[in-house]
Amino acid sequence: MDLGKEVEMLDASKEDFKEQFEFAIWSTGGSSDYRNDRKRPYNGQSWTDEGERGKTEVKGLTMRDVRDCLIKAMLVSSPSNKYIDEDFSKCWDYSQEPVKPTQYLLDRQNETDFISTKVELGTWRPQDVYKINWDDVDPLAIAKNLTCEIEKMMGIFPNVPILQDASQHEA
């Protein structure tokens, strides 16, 4: 994949590099940086919702399906520092394929620090969102995870042709 056309390259020797870097992190790289009407072009990086990937129409889902995708997106967007930094290796058994959850995780999945794992475990419920520590959640992560969950429910994840081609060659 040639990223050169789609990924802005910054020159660290420039006097305003810090400002350029901060803008690049903040920016979506597309027209959504400066407008939000439905007619704005899909001119962001092709693998993002602002680019080609974002043009995909949602098909075959019910309103409940979309709600379920939103709930799952909220949950997967809320991993705690305790889970990531301290307990991750206690939660998953990598000695076998597919990777299995450990009893340690299964016993703690309803705790706030582990609530983000319930989507992968398949044990999530809508009410689990009330256990999320919202202070640690990036709202835009929810938006990005929502589109991934919708793609998964539609059976088209990842909706990035070069990744789909690569996964077909591995199969």
Secondary structure, DSSP 4 states (H G I P E B T S, - for coil): ---TTTSPPP-TTSTTHHHHHHHHHH--SSGGGT---TTS---S-TTSTTSGGGGPPP-S--HHHHHHHHHHHHHHT---HIIIIIIHHHHEETTSSS-EE-HHHHHHTTSGGGGGGHHHHT---GGGGGGS-GGG--HHHHHHHHHHHHHHHHT--S--HHHHHHHHHH-
